[in-house]
Amino acid sequence: MCSKDSENKCSSPLQGQSTELEYQANAEKSQQYLGCAGSLRTDSQESETDSWMSEEDVARRISLLPRGSSLVSEDELTQLTHIVPSPTGVGLRSRLRALIQSLQQQIEEQEILKEFVALEHMKPLDGCRVGKAPENREKNRYRDILPYDATRVPLGASRGYINASYIRMHVGGEEHFYISTQGPLPCTVADFWQMVWENESDVIAMMTKEVELGKVKCHRYWPELPEDSLDLAEFHLRLDNYQILEYFIIRIIEIINKQTGERRFIRHLQFTTWPDHGTPRLIEHLVKFIRYMRKVHKTGPITAHCSAGIGRSGVLLCIDILLGCIEKDLCFNIKQTVRELRHQRFGMVQTKDQYLFCYEVVLEVLQNMEAMESQLLQ
């Protein structure tokens, strides 16, 4: 293994923003929110439209749910974090120590900040013309966060529009395949499920709460109660099972194609402990979430979203790729990984805090591996 060597605008790189929250606040001041009626509305007006969604309402709704089944135990999740490179090769312990020291030095000497600044100078690959088309404006949660034409996810035979991007990354001889997308709006819920169905995606990773700091980040697009259901033009959705954990929620959603009668089951994983500011406090929680996501994924791309589909979603994909490299005992380069992600959806891993967090996650994982290796040798 080796390491050494925004939400963002589609037309130009993010400049001088240190956190996702700061960027969104500035964007909301300078850009009006695009509502589903086709008219421009402010973010506060959007919140009034989705008046059922307040932070207190969401928390109360979840707290009142009957206890779900036990789909996974905390011991099983902990076991998933015990990464052992295969094959382990010779001198694993010394290689781990050297890599840990290298990462620690990069962090201490603030080389990470220099890398992030260099990444911010990347130019967009195309003009995102489809996302900018007048007929598609109302389908974008933020008017300046758009998918590249080259990597956008088309819908149906007519290649319809959704603000989503294909992401393909190679981990050794294996391809990690994702869809990174924005949190659905009321008018894009049907498009979202059409995308999931057409791409045969069996895992959805949701990296945001529905409401944060009083602002709507994502419209609820899933049925909540077991007896509840969601009826769309082409699909019928039913919550088959669920489990509420301390830091994420597992939902198993049955989706039925009304035309063909075909039924599939989708695992909807919602990470609920990403704070309003910064990055998750406990790295272990996010690692467990990602390792479980990878374990249960079987078909199609993993569909990942936050609010705009580039900040937290970018961190999720980046760490999943890096953990795959570590498990396969492969060289990895965090800057290069983020660069490749940004080539496919501009602004992935949006802030310097998020970029540093990717390093901190890898460092903690390697330190845990070193500790386990030391115990085995005793």
N, C-alpha and C positions, 0 to 999 in steps of 0.2 A: 504494500500500500504506500502511496506517496501523495503529497498534497501540494507542495510548492509548485511552483510552476516550472400612473403610479398611482398609489394608482397613478398612472403616467399618461402623458399626452401622446397621441398618435402622430402629431405633426412635429413635435419637438421634445427633446428629453426634459425630464423634471429637473429644475434648477433650484438649489438652495433650500429644499424641503427636507426636514429631518425625520418626520414621522408621518405615518399614513393619515393620522387625524389632522395634522396641520395642513396636509395637501388637500384633504377633502374639505376642510373649513374654507380654505382659500378658493377652491374650485367652486364651492357653493356660493361664495360672495360674488365671484366674477361671472359664473355661468348659471343660467336659470335651469332648473330641473325640467326634464322632459316628461310630461305626463302622458298617459295612455290615450287621452282624448285628442292628442295631436297638438294641443296648445302648450305654450310654455308656462310652467308653474314653478314656484319656489319650492325648496325642500320642505319648508314648514307647511305649505299648502298640501304637499303630497302626504305628509303625516296626518293632516286632518282628514284627507280622503280615506286613508286606512286607519280611521279613528279607533277601530277595535284593537289596534296594535300599539300598546304602550309597554314599556319595560315591566311595569308591575302586572299588567294583564297577562303578558306572556309567562312570567314567572309563576303567577297564580294558576294559570291554565295547566302548566306542566305539573305543579305541585299537587293539583287535585286529581291527576290521573290515577287510576287504580294501579297497583304495582304490577309491572310486566313480568314476563318470564325471565329466567336466568339463562341468557344466551351465551354468556362468557363469564368466567370467574376472574377475580382480581389476580389470583395465582396464575391463571393461564395467560393473562396479559403480561404479568411480570416475566413469565417464562419466555414470552416472545421477544423481550428486550435483551435476552442473553444471546448476543450475536457471536457466533464462532465461525471464523473464516474457513471456507472449505475450498480446496485443501489448505490445511494450516501451514504447510511448508516448514522450512527450517528457520530457526531464529525468530519466531513470531514475537517473543517478548522483547528482544532488542529492537526489532523494527517498530513495534508499538511505542517504545520509549522514545526513539528518535523522532517519530512522527508527532507524538505529543509535544515534545520539546519544540519542534518546528512550528506547530500551530500556536503554542503559547508565546513564542517569540514574535510571531506575526501580529498577534493580538496586542501584546505589550508595546511593541514599537509602532503601533497604529498603521501598519501596512494595509490593514483591511480598509481603512478610510480611503487611502490612495487608490486601491483597487476599485472601490465603489465609484469614486469620482471619475475614473477612467471609463467605467461602464456607462456612466451617464452621458458620455460623449458619443455613444452609438447613435447612428442615424436610422430613421425608420426605413424599412425595406420597400414599402409601397405606399400608395396614397390612401388606402382604406376607402376606396371609392364606393363600394357597395354599402358600407356602414354609413357613409355620409349622404347617400341618396335620400331625397326628400321623403319618399314613401317608407323609409326605414328609420327615420329620426326618432319617432316615438317609441321604438323598440330598444333604444339605448338608455340605460340607467344614467350614464354620464355622457354628455355629447362629445367629450374629447377622449374617451376611452373606447376605442374601436378595434375590431379584429382586422388583421391584414387580409387582403383579398386572397393572397396565395395560400393561407392556412385556415381560412374561415370554414366553419362547418355548414355545409349547404343542407337545406331541408327539402325532402321530396324530389320528385322528378323535375320540378320547376326551379330547383336550387334556390329555394326561398332563404330569407335572411334571419339569422339569430346572432346575437353578440356572443360568439363562442369561437374558440380556436383549437385546432388539432395541435397537439404537442407530442412529438416522437423523439425519444432519447434512447441511446444504446448503452446498455450496461453489460459489457462483455459481448457475448453472442446473443444476448436477449434484448428485445425491444420493450421499453416501457412506453405505453401508449396512454395518452390522457386527452380529455377535453377540458380546457379551462374556460370558464364562462362567468358572466355576471350573475348576481342573484336575480331570480325571475321577478319581473314586474307583473301587476295584475293582468296586463294584456299579453304577456308572453308565457304564461303558465302552460297553455296548450302546446306552444312551440317547443318549450323545454322538454315536455314529456315525449313529443314526437321525435326530438333529437335523441333522447335516451333510448327510445324504442328502435329507431332506425339504425343506430350504431351498436345495438345489442349490449349496451353498458349495464353491468349488474351491480355496480357500486357507485353511490353518490357521496362525495365528501363535502360537507357544508362547514365552512370555517368561520362563520359569523353567527351572531344572534339575529333574530328578526329585527330588533330595535336596539340601538346603542346610543347613549347620551340623548335620548329623546328623538333620534332620527331613524327613520325606516331604512334598514339596510337590505332587507330581502322580504318579498311578499311570501306568506306561507303558501306553499304549493303542494302540500301533502295532506292526507287525511290524518287527523290527530288521534281520535278515539277508535278503539277496536270496532265499535258499532257504527262509526262514522265512515263516510265514503266521499269521494270526489268524482263527479261525473263531468267528463269533457266530451267534445264532439266525437272524437275518435277513440277515446280510452275511458275506462272506468277504473278508479283506483280505490283500494281498500287496505287499511292497516291490518296486517295479518298478525303481527307480534311486535313487541318492543321491550327494551330494557333501558332504564334510566340509571346511568353510572354517575359517579361524582364529577367527572369532567367531560363526559360525552354521552350522547344518546344514540342507541341503536334502534332503528325502525326497520322492520321487514314489510315492504309494501308490495301488495299484489297488483299488477297492472294487467288489464284485460283489453285486448284489441277487439273493439265492438264489431268490426267488419269480418274478422276471421275467427273470432272466439278464442284465439291463442292466449294463454296465460303465462306470465313470467313473474318472478320474485326479485325485487330490487332491495339491496341493503342500503339504507339511508343512514349515514353516520354523521352526526352533528357534533362538532367540537364546541363545547359551551364555556370554556374557561380561558379564552383569549381575551385579555383585559381591554378596556376602552383605549388605554394608552399603551404603547410599547409592544412587548412580546410576552408569551406565556411565562409565568413565574416558575413553574416546575417543568423542566425539560422532559423529565421522565413521563409526564402525562402525554405530551405530544408524541413522544417516541412510541408509547404503547398504542396510541391512536393510529399512527402510521403503520406500525407493524401489524396491527389487526386488520387495517384496510388492505394491506398487501396480502395477508393470509386468506381473506375471504373472497378476494377478487378472482374471478374465473374467466369471464368472457368480455370482449369489447374493451373500449377505453374506460379508465376510471374517470368519471365526471366530477370535477372539482370546481367549487365556486366559493367566493366570499361575497362582497358587495359589488365590486367592479371586476373581479376575476383576475387580478394581477398581483396584489400585495400578499395577503395571507395565502392565497392559492399558490403563488409563486414559491413561497417558503415551503409549503407542503410538498410540492413536486420536487423542489431542490433537495430537501432532506430525504425524501423517499429514494431518489436516485443515488445520493451519497451513501445511504445505508445499504443499498443494493451493491454498490462498489465494495464497501467494506466487507460485506458478507461473502462476496466472491473473491476477496483478496486481490482487488484490482487497484491500480493507481487512480487517483481522482484529483481534480483541480476545481475548487469551488468557483473561482472566477470564470473559468471556461464553461462550467455547467450553467451558471447564470447567463453568460453570454449566449449560449445555445438556446436557452429558454426564451430570451428576449428576441432572438432571431425569429421565433415562431409566434410570440405575442408580446408586443412592445411593453416594456415596463415591469416585466415579471421580477419579483423580489424588489419591491418598490422603494423602500427606504434604507438608509444606512444602518438603522437599528435592526431591521429585518435581516440585512446582509450579515451583520455581525452575529446575529442570533444563529444563523446557519453554521458559522464557525464554532460557536459555543456548544451547539448540539453535538456536532461531530467530535469535539474535544471531550465532552462528557461521556459519550459512547465509547470512545477509545480508552479513556481512563477506567471505565467500568470493565472493559475487556482486559486491560492490563491487571486490574485487581483480581479478576477471576482466574487469569492465567497464573498469577502468583499463588493463589490458593491451591490450584491443581498441582503445583510443583512442591508444595509443602508436605 
